[in-house]
């Protein structure tokens, strides 16, 4: 997501240094999947579309877009939007890597008896979607990657800054959830000036049954394993040869055009489209343009 952090807006949107994200033959052993929370939109005989959010996101961030996909795909696709582990209503765990997210998704699909799907992921979810497609290419009918690359990307200092900011805010007690959000928003305002981003983060506050208010996010684990978010576990034997669409923001640095020749080695049928005037959070900044581009791709017959 784009982060409007005070005094850093130009750097955050435009000026990050690109780093190599590929870590060859990277594996995480003893991966135990967790049961993911998810939301579905209607049933269909067509392969469902599964959507994976980005870091700090939840399935609720995709409710409007998810319904639009269900309404406008031809034939209509069932849409499943998941909460990744350590996010939303899914379990908190001690680990957070792309390998874990892929294992969780595979377990969910097995539990739902889904043997073929289209996959869309944003940022962290986009990288998890790529890894899933490379690991299980026969399961994935089509792949959409929103503003991220398996080759290079942006340094994670600003995501660490957000995590530290959220961990250090004082959440009031004995107040309603709406009042707690107002108090927290006042504290965030000095660090994160963009109201859209603050509202996005505040959606992660929840009031528990005992009346306490806390973050849905497992912030300590996300901080501990943040380093794995910029390491992409590729190796030269991996390839997904199905239809693939990379959609980037014109103002974003997450998906450099210079990566595309290398991307094509792993995704030989990849297409690349940029949305004018958009930064990293395309589906929120330019929802109409994002839907038009992705629906055309989803509705296109496979040759």
C-alpha positions as CSV (number, residue, x, y, z in Angstrom):
1,X,0.0,0.0,0.0
2,X,1.2,3.6,-0.5
3,X,2.1,5.2,2.8
4,X,1.6,9.0,3.3
5,X,4.0,9.3,6.2
6,X,4.7,12.8,7.3
7,X,7.6,14.5,5.5
8,X,8.3,11.4,3.5
9,X,5.6,11.4,0.8
10,X,7.8,11.9,-2.3
11,X,10.2,9.2,-1.1
12,X,7.4,6.8,-0.3
13,X,5.7,7.1,-3.6
14,X,8.5,7.6,-6.0
15,X,12.0,7.4,-4.6
16,X,12.7,4.0,-3.0
17,X,15.9,2.2,-3.9
18,X,15.3,-1.1,-5.8
19,X,16.7,-4.2,-4.2
20,X,17.0,-7.7,-5.5
21,X,14.3,-9.9,-3.8
22,X,15.2,-13.2,-5.3
23,X,16.6,-15.7,-2.9
24,X,17.4,-18.9,-4.7
25,X,16.2,-22.2,-3.2
26,X,14.8,-20.6,-0.1
27,X,12.7,-23.0,1.9
28,X,11.0,-23.0,5.2
29,X,10.7,-26.4,6.8
30,X,7.9,-27.9,8.9
31,X,5.2,-25.6,7.6
32,X,1.9,-26.3,9.4
33,X,-1.0,-24.6,7.6
34,X,-3.7,-22.8,9.6
35,X,-7.4,-22.5,8.8
36,X,-8.0,-19.2,7.1
37,X,-11.0,-17.0,7.5
38,X,-12.6,-16.1,4.2
39,X,-15.6,-14.5,2.5
40,X,-17.4,-15.8,-0.6
41,X,-19.6,-14.1,-3.1
42,X,-22.1,-16.5,-4.8
43,X,-21.6,-19.8,-6.5
44,X,-20.7,-20.6,-10.1
45,X,-19.6,-23.5,-12.3
46,X,-16.7,-21.4,-13.5
47,X,-13.3,-21.7,-11.7
48,X,-13.6,-19.4,-8.6
49,X,-11.5,-16.2,-8.2
50,X,-9.4,-16.2,-5.0
51,X,-8.2,-12.8,-3.8
52,X,-5.2,-12.4,-1.3
53,X,-4.8,-9.0,0.3
54,X,-1.5,-7.2,1.1
55,X,0.4,-6.5,4.3
56,X,-1.9,-4.9,7.0
57,X,-5.0,-5.7,4.8
58,X,-8.0,-7.9,5.4
59,X,-10.7,-9.6,3.3
60,X,-13.1,-6.7,4.2
61,X,-10.9,-4.3,2.2
62,X,-12.0,-6.2,-0.9
63,X,-15.7,-6.4,-0.3
64,X,-16.8,-4.0,-3.0
65,X,-14.3,-5.2,-5.6
66,X,-15.1,-8.8,-4.8
67,X,-18.8,-8.3,-5.4
68,X,-18.0,-6.5,-8.6
69,X,-15.9,-9.4,-9.9
70,X,-18.8,-11.8,-9.1
71,X,-21.3,-9.5,-10.9
72,X,-19.3,-8.9,-14.0
73,X,-17.2,-12.0,-14.8
74,X,-18.6,-14.0,-17.7
75,X,-19.6,-16.6,-16.7
76,X,-20.0,-15.4,-13.2
77,X,-17.3,-16.6,-10.9
78,X,-17.5,-17.4,-7.3
79,X,-15.2,-15.0,-5.5
80,X,-13.3,-16.0,-2.3
81,X,-11.4,-13.3,-0.4
82,X,-9.2,-14.7,2.4
83,X,-7.6,-13.3,5.5
84,X,-3.9,-14.3,5.6
85,X,-2.5,-15.7,8.8
86,X,-1.7,-13.0,11.3
87,X,-4.3,-10.7,9.7
88,X,-8.1,-10.2,10.0
89,X,-10.0,-13.1,11.5
90,X,-7.4,-15.8,10.6
91,X,-5.3,-17.3,13.4
92,X,-2.2,-15.7,14.8
93,X,0.9,-17.9,14.5
94,X,4.6,-17.8,15.3
95,X,5.7,-17.5,11.6
96,X,4.9,-15.4,8.6
97,X,6.5,-16.2,5.2
98,X,5.3,-16.7,1.7
99,X,5.8,-20.4,2.1
100,X,3.4,-20.4,5.0
101,X,0.8,-18.3,3.2
102,X,0.9,-20.7,0.2
103,X,0.5,-23.7,2.5
104,X,-2.5,-22.1,4.2
105,X,-4.1,-21.4,0.8
106,X,-3.5,-24.9,-0.4
107,X,-5.1,-26.3,2.7
108,X,-8.1,-24.0,2.3
109,X,-8.6,-25.0,-1.3
110,X,-8.4,-28.7,-0.4
111,X,-11.0,-28.2,2.3
112,X,-13.3,-26.6,-0.2
113,X,-12.6,-29.2,-2.9
114,X,-11.4,-26.5,-5.3
115,X,-9.2,-28.0,-8.0
116,X,-9.0,-25.1,-10.4
117,X,-9.0,-21.3,-9.7
118,X,-8.1,-17.9,-10.9
119,X,-5.8,-16.1,-8.4
120,X,-5.4,-12.4,-7.7
121,X,-3.0,-10.9,-5.1
122,X,-1.9,-7.5,-4.1
123,X,1.6,-6.7,-2.8
124,X,2.3,-9.4,-0.2
125,X,-0.6,-11.3,-1.5
126,X,0.7,-10.9,-5.1
127,X,4.0,-12.5,-4.2
128,X,2.2,-15.3,-2.4
129,X,0.0,-15.8,-5.5
130,X,3.0,-16.0,-7.7
131,X,4.7,-18.6,-5.5
132,X,1.4,-20.6,-5.4
133,X,1.2,-20.5,-9.2
134,X,4.8,-21.6,-9.5
135,X,4.4,-24.4,-7.0
136,X,1.0,-25.6,-8.2
137,X,0.7,-24.5,-11.9
138,X,-1.9,-27.1,-12.8
139,X,-4.3,-25.6,-10.3
140,X,-4.2,-22.0,-11.5
141,X,-6.3,-21.1,-14.5
142,X,-5.2,-17.4,-14.6
143,X,-3.0,-15.2,-12.4
144,X,-3.3,-11.5,-11.7
145,X,-0.5,-9.8,-9.7
146,X,-1.2,-6.2,-8.4
147,X,1.8,-3.9,-8.2
148,X,4.6,-6.2,-7.0
149,X,7.5,-8.1,-8.6
150,X,9.2,-11.4,-7.9
151,X,12.5,-9.8,-9.0
152,X,13.0,-6.5,-7.2
153,X,11.0,-4.1,-5.1
154,X,11.2,-1.5,-2.3
155,X,13.0,-1.5,1.0
156,X,10.9,-2.4,4.0
157,X,12.0,0.4,6.3
158,X,8.6,2.2,5.9
159,X,6.6,-1.0,6.7
160,X,8.7,-1.4,9.8
161,X,8.0,2.2,10.7
162,X,4.2,1.5,10.4
163,X,4.5,-1.6,12.6
164,X,6.4,0.2,15.2
165,X,3.9,3.1,15.1
166,X,1.0,0.7,15.6
167,X,2.7,-1.1,18.4
168,X,3.5,2.1,20.3
169,X,0.1,3.8,20.2
170,X,-1.9,3.8,23.4
171,X,-5.3,2.2,23.0
172,X,-7.8,3.5,25.5
173,X,-9.9,1.2,27.7
174,X,-13.5,1.3,28.8
175,X,-14.6,3.1,25.6
176,X,-16.5,2.2,22.5
177,X,-14.7,0.9,19.4
178,X,-15.5,4.2,17.6
179,X,-14.1,6.3,20.4
180,X,-11.0,4.1,20.6
181,X,-10.4,4.7,16.8
182,X,-10.7,8.4,17.3
183,X,-8.1,8.3,20.1
184,X,-5.7,6.1,18.0
185,X,-6.3,8.2,14.9
186,X,-5.1,11.3,16.8
187,X,-1.9,9.6,17.7
188,X,-1.3,8.2,14.2
189,X,-1.9,11.6,12.6
190,X,1.6,12.9,13.7
191,X,3.2,9.9,11.9
192,X,0.9,9.1,9.0
193,X,-0.8,12.2,7.4
194,X,-2.9,10.4,4.8
195,X,-6.4,9.9,6.1
196,X,-7.1,7.1,3.6
197,X,-4.1,5.1,5.0
198,X,-5.0,5.8,8.6
199,X,-8.6,4.6,8.0
200,X,-7.2,1.5,6.3
201,X,-5.0,0.8,9.4
202,X,-7.8,1.7,11.9
203,X,-10.0,-1.0,10.3
204,X,-7.7,-3.5,12.0
205,X,-8.9,-2.5,15.5
206,X,-11.3,-4.9,17.1
207,X,-13.3,-5.0,20.4
208,X,-13.0,-8.4,22.0
209,X,-15.6,-10.3,24.0
210,X,-14.0,-9.2,27.3
211,X,-14.4,-5.5,26.2
212,X,-10.7,-4.9,25.5
213,X,-9.7,-3.3,22.2
214,X,-6.7,-4.4,20.3
215,X,-5.2,-4.9,16.8
216,X,-6.3,-7.8,14.7
217,X,-2.8,-7.8,13.3
218,X,-0.2,-10.0,14.9
219,X,2.3,-7.1,15.0
220,X,5.2,-8.8,16.9
221,X,5.3,-11.7,14.4
222,X,4.9,-9.4,11.4
223,X,7.8,-7.3,12.7
224,X,10.0,-10.4,13.4
225,X,9.4,-12.0,9.9
226,X,9.2,-8.8,7.9
227,X,12.6,-9.7,6.4
228,X,10.9,-12.6,4.6
229,X,8.5,-10.3,2.8
230,X,11.3,-9.0,0.6
231,X,12.9,-12.4,-0.1
232,X,11.1,-14.2,-2.9
233,X,11.8,-18.0,-2.9
234,X,12.4,-18.5,-6.6
235,X,14.6,-21.1,-8.3
236,X,15.4,-21.5,-11.9
237,X,13.3,-24.7,-12.3
238,X,10.0,-22.8,-11.4
239,X,7.7,-21.7,-14.2
240,X,4.0,-20.9,-14.6
241,X,2.9,-21.0,-18.2
242,X,-0.7,-19.9,-17.8
243,X,-2.2,-16.5,-18.6
244,X,-0.7,-13.9,-16.3
245,X,-1.4,-10.2,-15.8
246,X,0.9,-7.8,-13.9
247,X,-0.9,-4.5,-13.1
248,X,1.2,-1.7,-11.8
249,X,0.8,1.9,-10.7
250,X,2.4,4.6,-12.8
251,X,3.7,6.3,-9.6
252,X,4.7,3.2,-7.8
253,X,8.2,1.7,-7.5
254,X,7.1,-1.8,-6.6
255,X,6.9,-3.1,-10.2
256,X,9.8,-1.7,-12.3
257,X,9.5,-2.1,-16.1
258,X,13.1,-3.2,-16.1
259,X,12.1,-6.4,-14.2
260,X,9.8,-7.6,-17.0
261,X,12.4,-9.5,-19.1
262,X,13.3,-11.5,-16.0
263,X,9.7,-11.9,-15.0
264,X,9.0,-13.5,-18.4
265,X,11.5,-16.3,-17.6
266,X,9.2,-17.5,-14.8
267,X,5.9,-16.3,-16.3
268,X,6.3,-16.6,-20.1
269,X,2.8,-15.5,-20.9
270,X,2.9,-12.4,-18.7
271,X,1.4,-9.1,-19.7
272,X,2.2,-5.8,-18.1
273,X,-0.1,-2.8,-17.8
274,X,0.3,0.4,-15.8
275,X,-2.6,2.5,-14.5
276,X,-1.9,6.2,-15.0
277,X,-1.9,8.4,-11.9
278,X,-1.9,5.4,-9.5
279,X,0.5,4.5,-6.8
280,X,0.7,1.1,-5.0
281,X,-2.9,0.7,-3.8
282,X,-4.5,0.4,-7.3
283,X,-7.8,-1.2,-6.5
284,X,-8.6,1.6,-4.0
285,X,-7.1,4.6,-5.8
286,X,-8.4,3.7,-9.3
287,X,-11.1,1.0,-8.8
288,X,-12.9,1.6,-12.1
289,X,-9.7,1.4,-14.2
290,X,-8.5,-1.6,-12.1
291,X,-11.8,-3.5,-12.6
292,X,-11.9,-2.7,-16.4
293,X,-8.4,-4.1,-16.9
294,X,-8.7,-7.2,-14.7
295,X,-12.2,-8.1,-15.9
296,X,-11.1,-7.9,-19.5
297,X,-8.3,-10.3,-18.6
298,X,-10.6,-12.7,-16.6
299,X,-13.3,-12.7,-19.3
300,X,-10.9,-13.3,-22.2
301,X,-11.1,-16.9,-23.5
302,X,-8.0,-19.0,-23.0
303,X,-6.4,-19.9,-26.4
